[in-house]
Amino acid sequence: MTGSLTASPRAAAAARGGARRRVPLAPYLFLAPGVVLFAVTILYPIAQAVQMSFFDWKIVGSAASEFLGLDNYARAFQDEHFWLALGNTGFYLVATIVPQIVLGLLVALLLHAHSPARPLFRVLYYLPVVTSWVVVSLLFRFLFADEGLVNFALGDLLRVTDGSTAWLADRWTGMVAISALGIWKGVGWSMMIFLAALQGVPRALEEAALVDGANALQRFGAVTMPAIRAALAFVTIMLVIGGFNVFISVYLMTGGGPAGETDVLLTYMYHQAFENLDFGYGAAIAVLLTLVVFALSVVQLRLFRDRDGAEVAA
Protein backbone atom coordinates (compact mmCIF):
# COMPACT_ATOMS: atom_id res chain seq x y z
CA MET A 1 0.00 0.00 0.00
CA THR A 2 2.78 2.37 0.94
CA GLY A 3 4.80 1.45 -2.18
CA SER A 4 1.90 2.26 -4.48
CA LEU A 5 1.33 5.60 -2.79
CA THR A 6 5.04 6.41 -3.14
CA ALA A 7 5.18 5.40 -6.77
CA SER A 8 2.18 7.51 -7.77
CA PRO A 9 3.80 10.92 -7.08
CA ARG A 10 6.98 9.78 -8.83
CA ALA A 11 5.02 8.66 -11.88
CA ALA A 12 3.13 11.93 -11.90
CA ALA A 13 6.37 13.91 -11.67
CA ALA A 14 7.89 11.88 -14.49
CA ALA A 15 4.81 12.50 -16.61
CA ARG A 16 5.01 16.24 -15.92
CA GLY A 17 8.70 16.26 -16.82
CA GLY A 18 7.98 14.47 -20.08
CA ALA A 19 5.29 16.99 -20.89
CA ARG A 20 7.71 19.85 -20.21
CA ARG A 21 10.35 18.29 -22.46
CA ARG A 22 7.91 17.83 -25.33
CA VAL A 23 9.04 20.01 -28.24
CA PRO A 24 6.22 21.93 -29.94
CA LEU A 25 6.04 21.26 -33.68
CA ALA A 26 3.95 24.25 -34.70
CA PRO A 27 6.86 26.79 -34.92
CA TYR A 28 8.89 24.43 -37.09
CA LEU A 29 5.92 23.78 -39.36
CA PHE A 30 5.57 27.53 -39.90
CA LEU A 31 9.31 27.88 -40.56
CA ALA A 32 9.50 24.91 -42.93
CA PRO A 33 8.19 26.62 -46.11
CA GLY A 34 10.64 29.50 -45.73
CA VAL A 35 13.55 27.17 -45.01
CA VAL A 36 12.70 25.01 -48.01
CA LEU A 37 12.40 28.07 -50.26
CA PHE A 38 15.74 29.41 -48.96
CA ALA A 39 17.43 26.07 -49.55
CA VAL A 40 16.06 25.73 -53.08
CA THR A 41 16.66 29.31 -54.25
CA ILE A 42 19.85 30.21 -52.31
CA LEU A 43 21.73 27.25 -50.84
CA TYR A 44 21.34 24.90 -53.81
CA PRO A 45 22.52 27.47 -56.42
CA ILE A 46 25.51 28.32 -54.20
CA ALA A 47 26.45 24.64 -53.86
CA GLN A 48 25.98 24.16 -57.60
CA ALA A 49 28.21 27.15 -58.39
CA VAL A 50 30.94 25.86 -56.10
CA GLN A 51 30.73 22.46 -57.77
CA MET A 52 30.87 23.99 -61.27
CA SER A 53 33.98 25.99 -60.35
CA PHE A 54 35.99 22.76 -60.11
CA PHE A 55 35.02 21.58 -63.60
CA ASP A 56 35.25 22.53 -67.23
CA TRP A 57 31.47 22.58 -67.09
CA LYS A 58 29.51 21.56 -70.18
CA ILE A 59 25.91 22.62 -70.58
CA VAL A 60 25.18 19.91 -73.16
CA GLY A 61 23.70 16.94 -71.36
CA SER A 62 25.59 14.34 -73.36
CA ALA A 63 28.99 16.03 -72.90
CA ALA A 64 31.09 15.07 -69.90
CA SER A 65 32.40 17.87 -67.70
CA GLU A 66 36.12 17.48 -67.03
CA PHE A 67 37.28 17.83 -63.44
CA LEU A 68 39.94 20.56 -63.19
CA GLY A 69 40.42 20.89 -59.45
CA LEU A 70 41.67 24.37 -58.59
CA ASP A 71 42.72 25.21 -62.14
CA ASN A 72 39.92 27.74 -62.63
CA TYR A 73 40.99 29.57 -59.48
CA ALA A 74 44.63 29.53 -60.52
CA ARG A 75 43.57 30.86 -63.91
CA ALA A 76 41.78 33.77 -62.27
CA PHE A 77 44.87 34.80 -60.31
CA GLN A 78 46.92 34.70 -63.52
CA ASP A 79 44.29 36.48 -65.61
CA GLU A 80 45.17 40.14 -66.20
CA HIS A 81 41.61 40.99 -67.14
CA PHE A 82 40.36 39.56 -63.84
CA TRP A 83 42.63 41.97 -61.97
CA LEU A 84 41.51 44.83 -64.23
CA ALA A 85 37.88 44.02 -63.39
CA LEU A 86 38.76 43.83 -59.69
CA GLY A 87 40.51 47.20 -59.95
CA ASN A 88 37.46 48.75 -61.61
CA THR A 89 35.28 47.30 -58.85
CA GLY A 90 37.60 48.82 -56.25
CA PHE A 91 37.45 52.19 -58.04
CA TYR A 92 33.65 52.03 -57.98
CA LEU A 93 33.67 51.23 -54.25
CA VAL A 94 35.95 54.14 -53.38
CA ALA A 95 34.15 56.56 -55.70
CA THR A 96 30.63 55.76 -54.49
CA ILE A 97 30.68 54.64 -50.85
CA VAL A 98 32.13 57.76 -49.22
CA PRO A 99 29.92 60.23 -51.19
CA GLN A 100 26.82 58.16 -50.48
CA ILE A 101 27.57 58.15 -46.75
CA VAL A 102 28.53 61.83 -46.53
CA LEU A 103 25.73 63.14 -48.75
CA GLY A 104 23.18 60.77 -47.25
CA LEU A 105 24.05 61.88 -43.71
CA LEU A 106 24.07 65.56 -44.72
CA VAL A 107 20.64 65.31 -46.34
CA ALA A 108 19.34 63.36 -43.34
CA LEU A 109 20.52 66.09 -40.97
CA LEU A 110 18.82 68.73 -43.09
CA LEU A 111 15.56 66.78 -43.29
CA HIS A 112 15.68 65.98 -39.57
CA ALA A 113 14.88 69.60 -38.85
CA HIS A 114 11.19 70.35 -38.58
CA SER A 115 9.80 71.79 -41.80
CA PRO A 116 6.38 71.71 -43.49
CA ALA A 117 8.01 70.51 -46.72
CA ARG A 118 9.93 67.66 -45.06
CA PRO A 119 7.67 64.83 -46.36
CA LEU A 120 7.95 66.17 -49.91
CA PHE A 121 11.75 66.34 -49.79
CA ARG A 122 11.92 62.84 -48.33
CA VAL A 123 9.97 61.51 -51.31
CA LEU A 124 12.06 63.46 -53.82
CA TYR A 125 15.36 62.25 -52.39
CA TYR A 126 14.17 58.66 -52.13
CA LEU A 127 12.61 58.55 -55.61
CA PRO A 128 15.86 57.50 -57.38
CA VAL A 129 16.14 54.50 -55.05
CA VAL A 130 12.86 52.98 -56.21
CA THR A 131 13.47 53.81 -59.87
CA SER A 132 14.40 50.88 -62.08
CA TRP A 133 18.13 50.34 -62.59
CA VAL A 134 17.45 49.64 -66.26
CA VAL A 135 15.64 52.94 -66.76
CA VAL A 136 18.19 55.13 -65.00
CA SER A 137 21.13 53.30 -66.63
CA LEU A 138 19.73 54.03 -70.09
CA LEU A 139 19.04 57.61 -69.02
CA PHE A 140 22.61 58.15 -67.84
CA ARG A 141 23.93 56.53 -71.01
CA PHE A 142 22.18 59.26 -73.01
CA LEU A 143 23.29 61.95 -70.55
CA PHE A 144 26.96 60.94 -70.96
CA ALA A 145 26.77 60.33 -74.71
CA ASP A 146 29.15 62.23 -76.98
CA GLU A 147 26.44 64.80 -77.73
CA GLY A 148 24.63 64.37 -74.44
CA LEU A 149 23.56 66.82 -71.80
CA VAL A 150 26.74 66.47 -69.72
CA ASN A 151 28.99 67.53 -72.60
CA PHE A 152 26.57 70.35 -73.43
CA ALA A 153 26.64 71.62 -69.83
CA LEU A 154 30.41 71.34 -69.40
CA GLY A 155 31.27 72.66 -72.86
CA ASP A 156 28.64 75.16 -73.97
CA LEU A 157 27.37 76.42 -70.61
CA LEU A 158 30.25 76.22 -68.14
CA ARG A 159 33.11 76.26 -70.68
CA VAL A 160 35.05 73.76 -68.53
CA THR A 161 35.79 71.39 -71.42
CA ASP A 162 35.54 71.55 -75.18
CA GLY A 163 32.31 69.55 -75.02
CA SER A 164 33.66 66.59 -76.98
CA THR A 165 34.59 64.20 -74.15
CA ALA A 166 33.81 60.60 -75.07
CA TRP A 167 32.77 59.60 -71.57
CA LEU A 168 31.79 56.03 -72.31
CA ALA A 169 34.66 55.29 -74.70
CA ASP A 170 37.46 55.42 -72.12
CA ARG A 171 38.11 53.36 -69.01
CA TRP A 172 38.35 56.08 -66.40
CA THR A 173 35.76 58.49 -67.77
CA GLY A 174 33.43 55.54 -68.19
CA MET A 175 33.95 54.52 -64.57
CA VAL A 176 33.30 58.13 -63.50
CA ALA A 177 29.97 58.10 -65.36
CA ILE A 178 29.01 54.74 -63.84
CA SER A 179 30.01 55.94 -60.37
CA ALA A 180 27.96 59.13 -60.80
CA LEU A 181 24.90 56.97 -61.41
CA GLY A 182 25.68 54.87 -58.34
CA ILE A 183 25.97 57.95 -56.13
CA TRP A 184 22.81 59.57 -57.49
CA LYS A 185 20.78 56.44 -57.01
CA GLY A 186 22.16 55.48 -53.60
CA VAL A 187 22.11 58.75 -51.64
CA GLY A 188 18.38 58.45 -50.94
CA TRP A 189 18.77 55.00 -49.39
CA SER A 190 21.57 56.14 -47.07
CA MET A 191 19.52 59.21 -46.20
CA MET A 192 16.54 57.13 -45.07
CA ILE A 193 18.68 54.88 -42.84
CA PHE A 194 20.41 57.85 -41.23
CA LEU A 195 17.14 59.72 -40.85
CA ALA A 196 15.63 56.80 -38.97
CA ALA A 197 18.72 56.62 -36.76
CA LEU A 198 18.63 60.36 -36.05
CA GLN A 199 15.09 60.05 -34.76
CA GLY A 200 16.43 57.69 -32.09
CA VAL A 201 19.03 60.11 -30.73
CA PRO A 202 18.05 60.93 -27.12
CA ARG A 203 16.69 64.45 -26.99
CA ALA A 204 17.87 64.83 -23.39
CA LEU A 205 21.51 64.40 -24.42
CA GLU A 206 21.22 67.05 -27.12
CA GLU A 207 19.62 69.49 -24.67
CA ALA A 208 22.28 68.76 -22.04
CA ALA A 209 25.06 69.44 -24.57
CA LEU A 210 23.31 72.65 -25.61
CA VAL A 211 23.08 73.78 -21.98
CA ASP A 212 26.82 73.05 -21.56
CA GLY A 213 27.54 75.48 -24.39
CA ALA A 214 28.40 72.99 -27.15
CA ASN A 215 27.97 74.33 -30.66
CA ALA A 216 26.30 72.41 -33.48
CA LEU A 217 29.53 70.72 -34.64
CA GLN A 218 30.44 69.68 -31.10
CA ARG A 219 26.96 68.27 -30.50
CA PHE A 220 27.18 66.33 -33.72
CA GLY A 221 30.53 64.79 -32.78
CA ALA A 222 29.79 64.08 -29.10
CA VAL A 223 26.10 63.16 -29.20
CA THR A 224 24.83 62.40 -32.70
CA MET A 225 27.67 60.31 -34.11
CA PRO A 226 27.93 57.88 -31.17
CA ALA A 227 24.16 57.41 -31.26
CA ILE A 228 24.04 56.56 -34.96
CA ARG A 229 27.22 54.44 -35.07
CA ALA A 230 25.23 51.22 -35.53
CA ALA A 231 23.42 52.75 -38.51
CA LEU A 232 26.75 53.92 -39.94
CA ALA A 233 28.14 50.40 -39.67
CA PHE A 234 25.06 48.95 -41.34
CA VAL A 235 25.16 51.47 -44.20
CA THR A 236 28.88 50.95 -44.78
CA ILE A 237 28.63 47.17 -44.91
CA MET A 238 25.60 47.22 -47.19
CA LEU A 239 27.22 49.74 -49.53
CA VAL A 240 30.35 47.59 -49.78
CA ILE A 241 28.24 44.55 -50.63
CA GLY A 242 26.22 46.56 -53.13
CA GLY A 243 29.36 48.02 -54.70
CA PHE A 244 30.77 44.57 -55.39
CA ASN A 245 27.41 43.60 -56.92
CA VAL A 246 27.33 46.44 -59.44
CA PHE A 247 26.26 44.99 -62.78
CA ILE A 248 23.24 46.51 -64.52
CA SER A 249 24.64 50.04 -64.81
CA VAL A 250 27.95 48.80 -66.24
CA TYR A 251 26.30 46.34 -68.60
CA LEU A 252 23.83 48.88 -70.00
CA MET A 253 26.03 51.99 -70.05
CA THR A 254 29.29 50.59 -71.45
CA GLY A 255 28.79 46.83 -71.79
CA GLY A 256 32.23 46.50 -70.20
CA GLY A 257 33.77 48.27 -73.17
CA PRO A 258 35.74 49.57 -74.82
CA ALA A 259 37.51 46.21 -75.19
CA GLY A 260 36.57 45.20 -71.65
CA GLU A 261 38.23 48.26 -70.10
CA THR A 262 35.24 49.07 -67.86
CA ASP A 263 34.46 45.50 -66.86
CA VAL A 264 33.75 44.90 -63.19
CA LEU A 265 33.80 41.47 -61.58
CA LEU A 266 30.17 40.67 -62.27
CA THR A 267 30.21 41.77 -65.91
CA TYR A 268 33.43 39.83 -66.48
CA MET A 269 31.85 36.78 -64.87
CA TYR A 270 28.78 37.25 -67.08
CA HIS A 271 30.87 37.50 -70.26
CA GLN A 272 32.81 34.37 -69.37
CA ALA A 273 29.79 32.28 -68.40
CA PHE A 274 27.03 33.37 -70.76
CA GLU A 275 28.90 34.68 -73.78
CA ASN A 276 31.99 32.45 -73.85
CA LEU A 277 30.03 29.57 -72.25
CA ASP A 278 32.93 29.00 -69.86
CA PHE A 279 30.69 28.25 -66.90
CA GLY A 280 33.42 26.72 -64.77
CA TYR A 281 35.59 29.83 -64.91
CA GLY A 282 32.58 32.09 -64.43
CA ALA A 283 31.56 30.10 -61.35
CA ALA A 284 35.10 30.38 -59.97
CA ILE A 285 34.95 34.16 -60.33
CA ALA A 286 31.59 34.18 -58.53
CA VAL A 287 33.00 32.11 -55.66
CA LEU A 288 36.03 34.38 -55.34
CA LEU A 289 33.77 37.43 -55.31
CA THR A 290 31.64 35.87 -52.57
CA LEU A 291 34.71 35.12 -50.45
CA VAL A 292 36.03 38.68 -50.85
CA VAL A 293 32.68 40.23 -49.87
CA PHE A 294 32.34 37.90 -46.88
CA ALA A 295 35.87 38.65 -45.66
CA LEU A 296 35.41 42.41 -45.98
CA SER A 297 32.07 42.25 -44.17
CA VAL A 298 33.63 40.34 -41.28
CA VAL A 299 36.52 42.82 -41.07
CA GLN A 300 34.14 45.79 -41.03
CA LEU A 301 31.98 44.25 -38.32
CA ARG A 302 35.00 43.61 -36.13
CA LEU A 303 36.35 47.11 -36.70
CA PHE A 304 33.09 48.71 -35.63
CA ARG A 305 32.75 46.37 -32.65
CA ASP A 306 36.31 46.97 -31.51
CA ARG A 307 35.81 50.72 -31.78
CA ASP A 308 32.59 50.56 -29.78
CA GLY A 309 34.28 48.39 -27.16
CA ALA A 310 37.20 50.81 -26.87
CA GLU A 311 34.84 53.75 -26.41
CA VAL A 312 32.87 51.91 -23.72
CA ALA A 313 36.10 51.01 -21.88
CA ALA A 314 37.27 54.61 -22.09
Secondary structure, DSSP 8 states (H G I E B T S, - for coil): -HHHHHHHHHHHHHHHHHHHH---SHHHHHHHHHHHHHIIIIIHHHHHHHHHTTEE---STTS--EE-TTHHHHHHHH-HHHHHHHHHHHHHHHHHHHHHHHHHHHHHHHHHS--TTHHHHHHHHHHHHHS-HHHHHHHHHHHTSTTSHHHHIIIIIS-SS-S---GGGSHHHHHHHHHHHHHHHHHHHHHHHHHHHHTTS-HHHHHHHHHTT--HHHHIIIIIHHHTHHHHHHHHHHHHHHHHT--HHHHHHTTT-STTTT--HHHHHHIIIIIS--HHHHHHHHHHHHHHHHHHHHHHHHHHHHHHHHHHH-
